[in-house]
Amino acid sequence: MSKSPSKLAIGECKATCLALLDAKQSDVIIKRGRQVARLIPLQGGKPRSLRGSLLADDGIMEPVDTF
């Protein structure tokens, strides 16, 4: 049986954001009495590094053509 998400005011979420992320539980963020967001922990293993994930960097610093 899964635990139902707790409801947090947006101000409380802002003040305790890092602690909420460390808790790894589902939370519903409320703003002026309306649900505006849901914080859901990722499923699976630990996060992996993005190092080496860039496929090509040709011209990455060149200006972009405008139409």
JOUR-V812361 format. One record per residue. PHI is phi in degrees with one decimal (999 if undefined). OMEGA is omega in whole degrees, -180 to 180 (none if undefined). BURIAL is # if it has 24 or more other C-alpha atoms within 12 Angstrom, else .. Layout:
BEGIN
PHI & OMEGA & BURIAL
PHI & OMEGA & BURIAL
END
This chain:
BEGIN
999 & -178 & .
-87.0 & 179 & .
-74.9 & 179 & .
-71.8 & -178 & .
-65.6 & 176 & .
-81.9 & -180 & .
-105.6 & -178 & #
-128.1 & 172 & #
-68.4 & -176 & .
-60.8 & 177 & .
-65.0 & 178 & .
-66.9 & 177 & .
-62.4 & -180 & #
-62.0 & -177 & .
-72.8 & -174 & .
-122.1 & -174 & .
-54.0 & -177 & .
-64.2 & 178 & .
-65.0 & 178 & .
-63.9 & 179 & #
-67.1 & 179 & .
-69.1 & -178 & .
-69.2 & 178 & .
52.0 & 175 & .
-131.7 & 180 & .
-81.4 & 178 & .
-137.9 & 174 & #
-108.8 & -178 & #
-94.6 & -176 & #
-112.7 & 175 & .
-129.7 & -179 & .
53.7 & 176 & .
81.9 & -179 & .
-116.6 & 177 & .
-70.4 & -179 & .
-118.8 & -179 & .
-159.5 & 175 & .
-130.3 & 178 & .
-99.4 & -175 & #
-126.9 & 179 & .
-67.4 & 177 & .
-69.9 & 176 & .
-94.3 & 176 & .
112.0 & -176 & .
-74.9 & -180 & .
-72.9 & -179 & .
-59.7 & 180 & .
-109.0 & 179 & .
-72.8 & 175 & .
-91.7 & 180 & .
-58.6 & 180 & .
85.0 & -177 & .
-88.9 & 177 & .
-74.4 & -175 & .
-80.6 & -179 & .
-149.7 & 179 & .
-123.6 & -180 & .
-63.7 & 175 & .
69.2 & -177 & .
-66.1 & -179 & .
-100.1 & 180 & .
-79.5 & 177 & .
-65.4 & -180 & .
-91.6 & 177 & .
-66.9 & 176 & .
-103.7 & -177 & .
-97.5 & none & .
END
